[in-house]
Amino acid sequence: EVYYTCFNHYLSKGLPETQTYKAMVIRCLNRLQNWAFQEGFIERARIIPGGNNYVHRTRVFNKEELDKILNYCKPDHYQSFVQFAYYTGARQGEIRSLNNSNIYEGHLEVYGKTGKRIIKLNKQAKAILDNEKNLWDYCRRYVDHTFKKNVRRMGIKNARFHDLRRTFGY
């Protein structure tokens, strides 16, 4: 999905102006060139410089913002998704792919960006799972779009879903 988005942006608009997004697009284009070279489609890869020129994001939510996000997201089923993300520190993709077979008494076994990992369930996360009849079957776009719509309604600026994970760690 990331490669598809990056390639479409590059083909229709060229390299983005935002430094971090530009670096991500360059990394995707370089990966494509490496693959094409390895498969024999091109004689040599012409690596584009700048794939490591990104700005690390450090945004965490303050107490007031976090209170709004955890208590006033709509719809209710999505609110429990947001709460679960904060209480576990899990990535949204790990939560979206969650099913009953990887939920255990005190932990989850999730598969995501770094492979398999164990996430301990605190009492808040356990309570959410106990109250949810159906696990969340959301696509990435729905999660991101709904989160942006909610934080905009709450007046929270510069917020992304992944900031919940960073705030949990903080």
C-alpha positions as CSV (number, residue, x, y, z in Angstrom):
1,E,0.0,0.0,0.0
2,V,2.9,2.4,0.9
3,Y,4.7,1.6,-2.4
4,Y,1.5,2.1,-4.4
5,T,0.8,5.5,-2.8
6,C,4.4,6.6,-3.2
7,F,4.6,5.6,-6.9
8,N,1.3,7.2,-7.8
9,H,2.3,10.4,-6.1
10,Y,5.7,10.4,-7.9
11,L,4.1,9.6,-11.3
12,S,1.4,12.3,-11.0
13,K,3.2,15.1,-9.1
14,G,6.9,14.3,-9.0
15,L,8.8,14.3,-5.7
16,P,6.8,15.8,-2.7
17,E,8.0,19.0,-1.1
18,T,7.7,17.7,2.5
19,Q,11.1,16.5,3.5
20,T,10.1,13.3,5.3
21,Y,7.5,12.2,2.6
22,K,10.1,13.0,-0.1
23,A,12.6,10.7,1.6
24,M,10.0,7.9,1.9
25,V,9.2,8.2,-1.9
26,I,12.9,8.2,-2.8
27,R,13.4,5.0,-0.7
28,C,10.5,3.4,-2.5
29,L,11.8,4.4,-5.9
30,N,15.3,3.1,-5.0
31,R,13.9,-0.2,-3.8
32,L,12.0,-0.5,-7.1
33,Q,15.2,0.1,-9.0
34,N,17.1,-2.4,-7.0
35,W,14.3,-5.0,-7.6
36,A,14.3,-4.2,-11.4
37,F,18.1,-4.6,-11.5
38,Q,18.0,-7.9,-9.6
39,E,15.3,-9.2,-11.9
40,G,17.2,-8.2,-15.0
41,F,14.7,-5.5,-16.2
42,I,17.3,-2.8,-16.2
43,E,21.1,-2.8,-16.7
44,R,21.9,-0.8,-13.5
45,A,20.1,0.9,-10.7
46,R,20.4,4.7,-10.7
47,I,20.0,5.4,-7.0
48,I,18.4,8.7,-6.1
49,P,20.1,10.5,-3.2
50,G,18.1,11.8,-0.3
51,G,16.3,8.6,1.0
52,N,17.7,9.2,4.5
53,N,16.9,12.9,4.8
54,Y,13.8,12.6,7.0
55,V,12.8,14.4,10.1
56,H,12.1,12.2,13.2
57,R,8.6,12.9,14.5
58,T,8.5,13.4,18.3
59,R,4.8,14.5,18.7
60,V,3.1,13.2,21.9
61,F,-0.3,14.2,23.2
62,N,-0.6,16.2,26.3
63,K,-3.0,15.3,29.1
64,E,-5.9,17.4,27.8
65,E,-5.5,16.2,24.2
66,L,-5.3,12.6,25.3
67,D,-8.4,12.9,27.4
68,K,-10.3,14.3,24.5
69,I,-9.0,11.6,22.1
70,L,-9.8,8.7,24.5
71,N,-13.2,9.9,25.5
72,Y,-14.8,11.7,22.5
73,C,-13.9,9.8,19.3
74,K,-16.8,8.7,17.2
75,P,-18.2,6.2,16.5
76,D,-18.1,4.2,19.8
77,H,-16.6,1.1,18.2
78,Y,-13.8,3.2,16.7
79,Q,-13.3,4.9,20.1
80,S,-12.6,1.5,21.7
81,F,-10.0,0.9,18.9
82,V,-8.3,4.2,19.7
83,Q,-8.3,3.4,23.5
84,F,-6.9,-0.1,22.9
85,A,-4.2,1.3,20.7
86,Y,-3.2,3.7,23.5
87,Y,-3.5,1.2,26.3
88,T,-1.3,-1.4,24.5
89,G,1.1,0.8,22.5
90,A,0.4,-1.5,19.5
91,R,0.7,-0.4,16.0
92,Q,-2.6,0.1,14.1
93,G,-1.8,-2.7,11.7
94,E,-1.2,-5.1,14.6
95,I,-4.6,-4.3,16.1
96,R,-6.4,-4.4,12.7
97,S,-5.1,-8.0,12.1
98,L,-5.9,-9.1,15.6
99,N,-8.2,-12.2,15.9
100,N,-9.3,-14.4,18.8
101,S,-6.5,-17.0,18.1
102,N,-3.8,-14.5,19.1
103,I,-5.4,-13.2,22.3
104,Y,-4.3,-15.0,25.5
105,E,-5.1,-14.4,29.2
106,G,-2.5,-11.7,29.9
107,H,-1.0,-10.9,26.5
108,L,-1.4,-10.7,22.7
109,E,0.8,-12.3,20.0
110,V,0.8,-9.9,17.1
111,Y,2.5,-9.9,13.7
112,G,3.5,-6.6,12.2
113,K,6.3,-4.5,10.9
114,T,9.0,-6.3,12.9
115,G,7.5,-9.8,12.8
116,K,6.0,-11.6,15.8
117,R,6.0,-9.9,19.2
118,I,4.2,-10.2,22.5
119,I,2.2,-7.3,24.0
120,K,1.2,-7.5,27.6
121,L,-2.4,-6.6,28.4
122,N,-3.0,-4.1,31.2
123,K,-6.3,-3.9,33.0
124,Q,-7.7,-1.2,30.7
125,A,-6.8,-3.2,27.5
126,K,-8.4,-6.3,29.0
127,A,-11.6,-4.4,29.9
128,I,-11.9,-3.2,26.3
129,L,-11.5,-6.7,24.9
130,D,-14.0,-8.0,27.4
131,N,-16.6,-5.4,26.3
132,E,-16.0,-5.8,22.5
133,K,-18.3,-8.4,20.9
134,N,-16.5,-8.1,17.5
135,L,-12.8,-7.2,17.0
136,W,-12.0,-4.4,14.7
137,D,-12.0,-5.1,11.0
138,Y,-10.8,-1.7,9.7
139,C,-8.7,-0.9,6.7
140,R,-5.7,1.5,7.2
141,R,-7.5,4.3,5.4
142,Y,-10.5,4.2,7.6
143,V,-8.4,4.3,10.7
144,D,-6.4,7.3,9.5
145,H,-9.3,9.2,8.0
146,T,-11.6,8.7,11.0
147,F,-8.8,9.7,13.4
148,K,-8.0,12.9,11.4
149,K,-11.7,13.7,11.3
150,N,-12.1,13.3,15.0
151,V,-9.0,15.3,16.1
152,R,-10.0,18.1,13.7
153,R,-13.4,18.2,15.3
154,M,-11.8,18.3,18.8
155,G,-9.4,21.1,17.7
156,I,-6.2,19.1,18.1
157,K,-3.5,20.1,15.6
158,N,-0.7,18.1,14.0
159,A,-2.1,14.8,15.2
160,R,-1.6,11.3,13.7
161,F,-2.8,8.0,14.8
162,H,0.8,6.7,15.4
163,D,1.2,9.5,17.9
164,L,-0.9,7.4,20.3
165,R,1.9,4.7,20.3
166,R,4.6,7.4,20.9
167,T,2.5,8.8,23.8
168,F,2.1,5.3,25.3
169,G,5.9,4.9,25.2
170,Y,6.5,8.4,26.6
